[in-house]
């Protein structure tokens, strides 16, 4: 009887196994397999039809741990146990069952075809759990809950992509499953083109598959979704603290040139008192689009230009494309060719593809020597004073969108073709660029912005969502893309404010920049032959709105910087999907609300389209305060909310301590020495970190930082300002504390009674300095004066006790 080759091949019965210090190694009829423990909450599963493992050397930086599991065996199963996970391996067919330590089902392979091969394609089919939701997968369009959809990971240059198009520029094959109050995560560490299906077209399975390579995935379970995400980032790395200037407002266009236009742009920011930190130079700064050049006619003195911009407080970021023009008169090409640093066909000839300069070769960033060479070439820019780099077209993109699959990559000496290596190309270009900056200026924090990448890209670069379109639909889709990257380990991400493709309307720009003020990466950008997208380009009304929200961003810088500091430690996002904090509240997955998110943990942002003046919002459980009026609202409710163009719906969680500061024209501007803590009446004990360092160097890695913990015990009316820690000299000498939602009270500072200052400063003005709306135009209240108290900060801890007035 002929064997049916259309049927999937399955592992078959376990023939042999033995325990290792980190887990279990074995073989079945058709494959080898290995289970390794990376932490009590993390297992690695590897299965291969071959005699040797085929791995990814780039994404995971953690190592398995030894002697951290228990082992049992019964008639049907091999069982590995940690404190968090019990893993059952069926002996008859190597299907896997993951349970909690108390026996609750987390995830279960289909018993017949859980692991299978169709030709070179390897897949893992898992039973759909009742009411299971799926979140994550990085830069993927669509809704927050991925259930019922299918996605492909294949880094793609997708100009003007649709709001439901897939794939896009960046691949992160990590998702989290949620059901019955439980959460787990799966990271499929395979660099080939992969597919994730979450019940699309069937009601039986979710599955993930790769065109080739091994089944190699990590299974994570912990008590909360946030802990699962943190465990994933311990595998793939956290985002290092970026330079503070990279958190300010950034202005870009394709392109600003000649140099006089760039100087005029910077000067206009300062004349109009609109804060800004970064100006980008797109491809027109180059000589005929050749990387590592400046056009001598349009930029005759780039060093002088950059010095002038720095005097105004601006940093310069330049674009880098990987295509090296194949030109015998171009020294960069000749040098790379002589050192054999480019991608090749199997016969050793260079692969050539067409991009901006014409026919180009491409550095093989999976070759260590090519990465080192690229990093050395960056000195051309760093010696001129360039502070950051923007790596574009690094999928890699070519006209025609096709690279032959037989193109060869070094892949750290193991060799790989384009099918295996493509998804890693952008990440390794970003790595090369970051390492080159460090080599050039070892004590300056690098900044890289990338379009393409893979799991682990967060160690090297911030990410932006590529060539978006100027529309309300794209504005909302960009928010979901950034939030999805946040729950996939990439906290430093953003979108092009105003849209890259097409002409932005004044109303759309006003709404977009107000939302983006609460985005980790705050950058406006538009393409050639479109309307300008500077804050003043849309008339006085929009300029005023843009100025207000940009100024608010700079006031919130203590909160933003603290959030990035915490993200460096935990891997959690700065713009946090509500699914992280309220994963089992079904309403947060409602299409009307799944754009909402938390910024710096305590601000709830409710994005709204530019054409709406009333919108539906959802406030999760707990109490909330409207940021611009101080109005207290009960959570767990859906509300209709008035949202004129100059008032984005923003709310503060009750109990929060929101730090703010005075506004400077850039992040390095000297503040007035006063930190402002806004305390919102709530319940229980809440903390806020105030973290400081010089914002530009790596001295913080050697203890040159300052930190205070501010703690509010709402139940007992006690605010404690923690002692100053670290070697850095704090920039703050005084604290102004504003109490919101408290009744009239006195304050005792270390036993001395002080009456609250009840000046006539409205909360709205204190927070944002927005102009009040015309009387009668909207029912929009500006709250009454805010009680406050001023404290001189000391190195020791201080305690404020609130006392009711008799």
Residue, then its C-alpha position, 0 to 999 in steps of 0.5 A: x500500500x502506497x504511503x499518502x504523502x499528502x498527510x502530515x508527518x507526526x513525531x511518533x512514539x517516544x523511543x528514548x530520552x534522558x534527563x539533563x541538568x536543564x531538562x530533557x533530551x530525547x528522540x521519537x520515531x521521526x525526530x529529536x526533541x529537547x525541553x529546557x527550563x529557562x526560569x520557573x515560568x519559562x520552558x523552551x521546546x525544540x523539535x527537529x527532523x534533522x540530526x542537528x538543531x537549526x537555531x536563531x543566534x540573534x534574539x534570545x540572550x538568556x540561558x537555561x538554568x540547571x537543577x530547577x525542575x522536578x521529573x515524574x513519569x506515568x504510563x502515558x506521560x513524561x512530566x516536568x514540573x517547576x513552581x509555575x508550570x507542569x509540562x506533560x509529554x505524551x509518550x505515544x506522539x509527543x503532544x504537549x500539555x501545559x498546566x498550572x502547578x494547581x492543575x489548571x489547563x493553560x495550553x494543549x496540543x492537538x493529540x493527533x497532529x499537535x506537532x507536524x510537518x508538511x514537506x519542510x513546513x513545521x507546525x504546532x496545532x493547539x486546541x482553542x480554549x473556551x473564550x480564549x483571547x490572543x494579544x501581541x504579535x508586534x507590528x500587526x494591524x487589526x483589533x486588539x484581540x487577534x482571535x479569528x485572524x491569521x497573520x504572516x511574519x515576513x518583513x515587507x516594505x509596504x508603502x501606504x499600507x491599508x489599515x488591515x494589511x499584513x505583513x508589514x515591516x517588522x516581525x515579532x512572533x510572540x503572543x499571549x493567550x488569555x482564558x479563565x483568568x489565566x495567561x500564557x505566552x508563546x515565542x516561536x523562535x524561527x526566522x523563516x516566514x511564519x504564520x499564526x492562525x488564531x481560529x481563522x477559518x476553523x473553530x478547533x485550532x490555533x496554530x503557528x507554522x514556519x516554512x522551514x527550520x525547527x519547531x523552536x518555541x518558548x512557553x511562559x506562564x506567570x500570575x499576570x499578563x505583565x509578568x508573562x511579558x516581563x519574562x519574554x523580555x528577559x529572554x530577548x532583552x529590555x530597551x536601554x534607557x534612551x537619551x532624554x532628547x530622544x523623548x522630546x518632539x522630533x521634526x522630520x520631512x522627506x526632505x529638508x534641504x538645502x541647509x538654509x531651510x534646515x536652519x530656518x526650520x530650527x529658528x522658527x521653532x525657537x521664535x514661536x516658543x514651540x519646544x523641540x529636540x530633534x531635526x531629521x535629514x532624509x535622503x536628499x542630504x546625500x550626494x546622489x543618495x549615496x550613504x556616508x556622503x553629504x551633498x556638497x552643493x546643498x550642504x557645503x558645511x554640515x559640521x557648521x550646520x550641526x553646530x548651529x543647530x546644537x546651539x539652538x538645542x537641536x540634535x540631528x538624526x540622519x537617515x541610513x539606507x543599506x543599499x551601497x551604490x555599485x559604482x567603481x568611483x565610490x570608495x565605500x563600494x570599493x572598500x566593501x567589495x575588497x573585503x567581501x562584505x556584501x550579500x552574494x549569489x551561490x557562485x560568489x557574485x554580488x547580489x544587486x538590487x535597485x533602490x534610491x542610488x540605482x543598482x546597489x550591493x547590500x552589506x551582509x549584516x549577519x557577517x560580524x566583519x560587515x557589522x564592524x565595518x559599517x560601524x566604523x564608517x559611521x565615524x564620518x557622521x559622528x565626527x560632524x556631530x550627528x547624534x542619531x541614526x534612522x535606518x530605513x529600507x532595511x527589510x531589505x527593500x528593493x524596487x520590485x519587492x523581491x530578493x531571490x531566495x538563493x541569495x546567501x548570508x553568513x548568519x554567524x558562520x553557519x550560512x543561510x539563504x534569504x528565506x531564513x535570513x531576511x527577517x533578521x536583516x533589519x535587526x542586524x543593521x540596527x545592531x551594527x549602527x548602535x554598536x558603531x555609535x558606541x564605538x565612536x562615542x563610548x560615553x554617549x547614549x546611542x539613538x537608532x530608529x528602525x523600520x524593520x526588525x525581529x524579536x529582540x530589536x528593542x535592545x538596539x533601536x526604537x521603531x516607527x510604523x513606516x509609510x502610514x497614510x494621512x487619514x483618521x483610520x491610519x491615525x487610529x491604526x497607528x495607535x493600535x500598532x504602537x500598543x501591540x508592539x508594547x505588549x510584544x516587548x518593544x516599548x519605544x515606538x511611534x508613528x508619523x504624526x500627520x501621516x507620511x502619504x497624502x495631505x493632512x487636514x488642519x483638524x487631523x493634524x491637531x488631533x494627531x499631535x494631541x494623541x502623539x504627545x502621549x506616544x513613546x516616540x513623538x515624531x512628525x513626518x511627511x513625504x515629498x510633494x505633500x503639504x508641510x507638517x510643522x506645528x505652524x503649517x495649518x494656521x494659528x488655531x492648530x498651531x496653538x493646539x500643537x504648542x499646548x500639547x508639545x508643552x504638556x509633553x515637556x511638562x510631563x518629562x519627569x513622568x515619561x523619563x521615569x516610565x522609560x527607566x522602569x521599562x528598562x528594568x521590567x520590559x513593560x511598555x510606556x504606552x500600555x494596552x489596557x489588556x495588560x492591566x485589565x486582561x479579563x475585562x471584556x469591554x477593553x476588547x470592544x472595537x470602540x475602546x481597544x484604541x485606549x491605553x495607559x501612558x506612564x501607567x497612570x494617564x488613560x488616553x482615549x484617542x478620538x477621530x478628528x471629525x468627532x466632538x463627542x465620543x464614547x469612552x470606557x473607564x475601567x474599574x476604579x475612580x478616575x479624574x479628568x485631567x483638564x477639569x479635575x472632575x472625578x468619575x466612577x470607573x467600570x462605566x461607558x460614557x459619552x464624552x465631549x471632545x472638541x478639537x483642543x481637548x483630547x479625553x485624558x484621565x488620571x487614575x485615582x491614587x496617582x502621583x503625577x510628576x511634572x516640571x517647568x517647560x523648556x525649549x528642549x530637554x536639556x534646558x535648565x528647569x526652574x528647580x521645582x518638581x510638581x507632584x499632583x496627588x489624586x485622592x484614591x485608596x491604599x498606598x501608591x508610589x511614584x519614582x522620580x528618576x534623574x541622570x544627565x540624560x545623555x551619557x552612560x554615567x548612569x550605569x556607574x551610579x551617577x543617577x538620582x532617585x526618590x520614591x514618593x509614596x502616598x498612603x491614601x487611607x491614612x493621609x500620609x505622603x512620604x518623600x523618600x531619601x535621595x539615592x544615587x551619586x547624581x546631583x538632583x536638578x530639583x530643589x523644591x517640590x510643589x505638591x497639588x492635592x486633587x480630590x481632597x477636602x480642605x485640610x492642613x498639612x504637617x511637614x515633619x510635625x510642623x503645621x503648614x496651611x495649604x496655599x490656595x492661590x487662584x491657579x486653575x488646575x487646567x492652567x497648571x497642567x496644560x496652559x490651554x486657553x479656556x473655551x468660549x463661554x457657552x460654546x461647550x459645557x466644559x468646566x475648568x475646576x476651582x483653585x487647587x490646594x497646594x503646599x511647597x516643600x524644600x527638598x532634602x537628601x533625607x526622607x520627609x513626611x507630610x501628614x494631611x490633617x482635617x480642619x476642625 
